[in-house]
Amino acid sequence: MKFGCTMVYVSSVPDALSFYEKAFGFQVRFLHESEQYGGLESGSTIRAVASLTALCSLLAG
């Protein structure tokens, strides 16, 4: 079994990406133009960040 993805929900995706970049040295892979989700370079595991707004939209169905 291989661990493939981690998703973290945050209030500000750009701020979270900046934090992970500065604190842990991850490089920002992408930030969607809506600023509702983005990703970090971390080898074979996807590290994704999404907004709480996006989470609420998913849960509302």
C-alpha positions in Angstrom: 0.0 0.0 0.0 1.2 3.5 -0.8 0.2 6.7 0.8 -0.8 9.1 -2.1 -2.4 12.3 -0.9 -2.9 14.6 2.1 -5.6 17.3 1.9 -5.6 20.1 4.5 -8.5 22.6 4.7 -7.6 26.1 5.7 -9.1 29.6 5.8 -6.6 31.1 3.4 -5.0 28.9 0.7 -2.3 31.5 -0.3 -1.3 32.0 3.3 -1.1 28.3 4.0 1.0 27.6 0.9 3.3 30.4 1.9 3.6 29.0 5.4 4.5 25.5 4.2 7.0 26.9 1.8 8.8 29.0 4.5 8.5 26.6 7.4 9.2 23.3 5.7 10.8 24.2 2.4 8.1 22.8 0.2 7.8 24.4 -3.2 4.4 25.6 -4.4 3.3 23.4 -7.2 0.3 25.4 -8.2 -2.3 27.8 -6.9 -5.6 27.8 -8.7 -6.7 31.3 -10.0 -9.7 31.1 -7.6 -7.3 30.7 -4.7 -9.6 27.9 -3.4 -7.0 25.2 -3.8 -3.3 24.6 -4.4 -0.6 22.0 -4.1 2.9 21.6 -2.9 5.9 19.7 -4.3 6.7 16.8 -2.0 8.0 13.9 -4.0 5.6 11.0 -4.7 2.9 12.1 -2.2 0.5 14.9 -3.2 0.2 17.6 -0.5 -2.9 19.6 -1.3 -4.5 22.6 0.4 -8.1 23.7 -0.1 -10.3 26.4 1.4 -12.9 25.8 4.1 -15.3 27.3 1.5 -14.5 24.5 -0.9 -15.1 21.9 1.9 -18.5 23.4 2.7 -19.4 23.2 -0.9 -18.4 19.5 -1.1 -20.4 18.7 2.1 -23.5 20.6 0.9 -23.5 18.3 -2.2 
